[in-house]
Amino acid sequence: MKVTSAEALAAAVRDQRKCRRLTQKETAAQVGIKQSTVSGFETHPQATKLDTLFKILAALELELQVVPRGSTVDVGGGWTKEW
């Protein structure tokens, strides 16, 4: 999924949470943060700390990949060996 703003990222993460049928409270509990922190990210993502974002992503078993704009990167591919 292509995300180009904080709001789009928050919407994508919220959609993934809902697809997993998790509440904000359940998501927060998995990584030791408050429900209000998850709510804050979903409604005002610009004010969210990066550390908090990565905790929420971890709770939902999501990862963030950074690629150059306009590139056609196969997100499912990538490295097959660890260094």
C-alpha positions as CSV (number, residue, x, y, z in Angstrom):
1,M,0.0,0.0,0.0
2,K,1.3,3.4,-0.9
3,V,1.2,5.9,2.0
4,T,2.1,9.6,1.5
5,S,0.8,11.3,4.6
6,A,0.5,10.7,8.4
7,E,-3.3,10.6,8.0
8,A,-3.1,7.9,5.3
9,L,-0.7,5.9,7.5
10,A,-3.1,6.1,10.4
11,A,-6.1,5.1,8.3
12,A,-4.2,2.1,6.9
13,V,-3.1,1.0,10.4
14,R,-6.6,1.4,11.7
15,D,-8.0,-0.6,8.9
16,Q,-5.5,-3.4,9.6
17,R,-6.5,-3.3,13.3
18,K,-10.2,-3.6,12.4
19,C,-9.5,-6.4,9.9
20,R,-7.9,-8.3,12.8
21,R,-11.0,-7.6,14.9
22,L,-8.9,-6.0,17.6
23,T,-10.0,-3.1,19.7
24,Q,-7.8,-0.2,20.5
25,K,-7.5,-1.5,24.0
26,E,-6.5,-4.9,22.9
27,T,-3.9,-3.5,20.5
28,A,-2.5,-1.2,23.2
29,A,-2.3,-4.0,25.8
30,Q,-0.1,-6.2,23.5
31,V,2.7,-3.6,23.6
32,G,2.2,-1.9,27.0
33,I,0.7,1.4,25.9
34,K,-2.6,3.0,26.7
35,Q,-5.8,2.7,24.6
36,S,-5.8,6.5,24.4
37,T,-2.4,6.4,22.7
38,V,-3.7,4.1,20.0
39,S,-6.7,6.4,19.6
40,G,-4.5,9.5,19.5
41,F,-2.5,7.9,16.7
42,E,-5.6,7.0,14.7
43,T,-7.1,10.5,15.0
44,H,-4.0,12.8,15.2
45,P,-1.1,10.9,13.8
46,Q,1.1,14.0,13.3
47,A,1.5,14.2,17.1
48,T,2.6,10.6,17.5
49,K,6.2,9.7,18.4
50,L,8.0,7.3,16.1
51,D,8.6,4.9,19.0
52,T,4.8,4.7,19.5
53,L,4.2,4.1,15.9
54,F,6.5,1.1,15.8
55,K,4.9,-0.3,19.0
56,I,1.5,-0.1,17.3
57,L,2.9,-1.7,14.1
58,A,4.4,-4.5,16.2
59,A,1.1,-5.2,18.0
60,L,-0.5,-5.6,14.6
61,E,2.4,-7.6,13.1
62,L,3.0,-4.9,10.5
63,E,6.2,-3.4,9.3
64,L,7.2,-0.2,7.6
65,Q,9.2,-0.3,4.3
66,V,10.8,2.8,2.8
67,V,11.3,2.9,-0.9
68,P,12.1,5.7,-3.4
69,R,9.1,7.5,-4.8
70,G,7.9,6.3,-8.1
71,S,9.8,3.0,-7.8
72,T,8.2,-0.3,-8.6
73,V,9.5,-2.4,-5.7
74,D,8.2,-5.9,-5.1
75,V,7.3,-5.6,-1.4
76,G,6.9,-9.3,-1.1
77,G,10.4,-10.0,-2.5
78,G,13.6,-8.6,-1.3
79,W,16.6,-10.2,0.3
80,T,16.4,-13.9,0.8
81,K,19.6,-14.2,2.9
82,E,20.6,-12.7,6.2
83,W,24.1,-11.1,6.5
